[in-house]
Amino acid sequence: MKLIHSAPLDYEKIGLVVGLEVHQQLLTDHKMFCKCPAGLYTNEHDGTVLRHMRPTLSELGEYDGTALMEFKTRKNIIYLLHHSNTCTYEMDDTPPFLVNQQALDVAIEQCLMLGCDIIDEVHIARKQYLDGSIPTGFQRTAIVGVNGKLPFRGRELSVTQVSVEEDSCREVSDQAHLIVWRTDRLGMPLIETVTGPDLRTPEEVEEAILLIGRVCRSTRHVRTGPGASRQDVNVSVAGGRRVEIKGVPYAWLAPALVHSEAWRQVNLLRLRDELHQRGFTKPEDIVVEHADVTELCAESNLKVLREEIWQKHIEHHDWRPGFELGKGRFCVRAVKLPGLNGTLNWPTQPDLIFADELRGRLRVIAGLSQQPILVQSEKWPVYKDSRQEMRQLLKRMRCGADDSLVVIWGPEQDTLTAVEEIRLRYVDALDGVPHETRQPLPDGTTDFERILPGPDRMYPDTDSPPTMITRERVEGLQADLPSPPWERYERYRRAGLPDNTIFYLIRRNGADLVDEIVAKTGADLRRVGFFFGEELKGLARAGVNVEAIGSERWLEFFSQAQARPLIWEDRRQVLRTLAAEPEADFEDLLDDLETGAPRDWQRRLDDVLATEYIKHGAAEPEKRQRYYLGVAMNELRGMVLVADVAQALKERFNG
């Protein structure tokens, strides 16, 4: 898919600042606060739970703005349960078990790799989440280390903190007022690595994500695969505010997302200045007017505004009153925006406008999800009699040349919620960039997800006792840590391995096996690294079951290859045999292979030259020699060293 990464920006001039929150699932046997297995995914369920979330007061007696926003959405939340990976803890029917100590150990390892100061006592806190992703309404989390750093592009990337926490549910669907979650992932341990706002370009963001990922994988105790690693990217420009792009699934997508958000903030700041110039400076200056225009649109050629089309939409999606559907009859509502003409078409992200900002809010908060969610006077759709219908609506709302018009439709109560959200989004525009969490889209743009949470959503978890972290525990984990990825990178680079191969080995945990083989067999680092980083993938594609060859077998193979070079030259055939018979005796397997030079190999070489000479006699000498070498090795590979055959050919051509 083509990513929207056009329209260049001077990132230094606009004051782009980016920080990361990298989430990585841990490779543990059990979940974070119960004994359910971790990593056991299911696509079926044998139970469901329906819940509604309500905000609670913080320790200071205040409500978190995000919690209030989620409550306003009036979401029905359904959880799909399977007995194999869910218990009463996940459903908030029993208190938590003691925190998973295996997960704490992995978090400590991560802190050591990052040079963090490890805290003396781990305290569990609750972090409110009312989007339904966690049935309790909060996530249990704990800080394990602080004040770390990473070598990055000749400077240091600061690590503010490393936390261990429980993962959330997997979203199945989100339609109007109903969201459905699967609970298999819920409660799995993960670590969150938070960097300082030290990144200055979109490309640096991608590189930092990959670096932190390599650090995580270097511990050998994290999960891999789709969904095992996700990152939140916090973006701001000078004069703007921190905006969190939530759950970026791939590092390669981050540059386009950061670029789009940078443009969005620059354009929102320009819109703020434009509104101020028009005299809109205070929230009370933003006034909207609205009216029910259902009857006026009853025969509209814009079919989405007609009730019978709405009913077909409901039937097609099987929406139910009290679940997906909001309250009230079908309603088309016109919203007049006095003095705001030209602002709906104001550019935000590449190829997007301010009306798209409104669409995001209405989809999430008002539950209006029938596309295109709204239509507006500055970019009215083209259809039969479209201009005439728009003029009728403008006249009905008494719109002047300085006014704009938005039309929305759906259940009546949802349209009323939408009117207020349109007003509130313009109130936010007076201040420039609102604090938001935004969801990443595959084309490199983002859409509204929720108001950015504040500190009021954190409070202590009185159900979980603290855990002391002793010096002996930390030292024991330190003794077993592998080399940090940047040290490994320098060593491998000096050996002549390309960057892509190095990063692949570190990311896939192949570097540990490479180092072990080199240390125990004396094999060449470049040869072993290139074999596991590149050649092994080709063998797997050719149908060789390389997964059947364990680490001890690889040690045997490279030991024999050091002593008997013919084994290395005939490695494809040797490894096919090893993969097919993983339990067989290694020496017996080698005896069954032709690994000795036949006495008549020189005669065979002459036969090759005699049969092929006529066909290729006119070729240049060097090309002829290379060709004959390939033909001869097809017959002699594994029996005679390539160097010996090449030397024999050279003597024949020069003799």
Buried (B, 14 or more C-beta within 10 A) or exposed (E): EEBBBEEEBEBEEBBBBBBBBBBBBBBBEBBBBBEBEBBBEBEEBEEEBEBEBEBBEBEEEEBBBBBEBBBBBBBBBBBBBBEEBBBEBBBBEEEBBEBBEBBBBBBBBBBBBBBBEBBEEBEBBBBBBBBBBBBBBBBBBBBBBBEBBBBBEEEBBBBBBBBBBBBBBBBBEBBBBBBBBBBBBBBBBBBBBBBBBBBBBBBBBBBBBBBBBBBBBBBBBBBBEEEBBBBBBBBBBEBBBBBBBBBBBBBEBBBBBBBBBBBBBBBBBEBBEBBEEBEBEEEEBBEBBBBBBBEBBEEBBBEBBBBEBBEEBBEEBEBEEEBBBBEEEBBBBBBBBBBBBEBBBBBBBBEBBBBBBBBBBBBBBBBBBBEEBBBBBBEBEEEEEBEEBBEBBBEBBEBEEEBBBBBBBBBBBBBBBBBBBBBBBBBBBBBBBBBBBBBBBEBBBBBBBBBBBBEBBBBEBEEBEEBEBEEEBBEEBEEEEBBBBBEBBEBBEEBEBBEEBBBBBBBEBBBBBBBBBBEEBEBBBBBBBBBBBBBBEEBEEEEBBBEEBEEEBBBBBBBBBBEBEBBBBBBBBBBBBBBEBEEEEBEEBBEEBEBEBEEEBBEBBEEBBEEBEEEBEEEEEEEBBBBBBEBBBEBBBBBBBBEBBBEBBEEBEEE
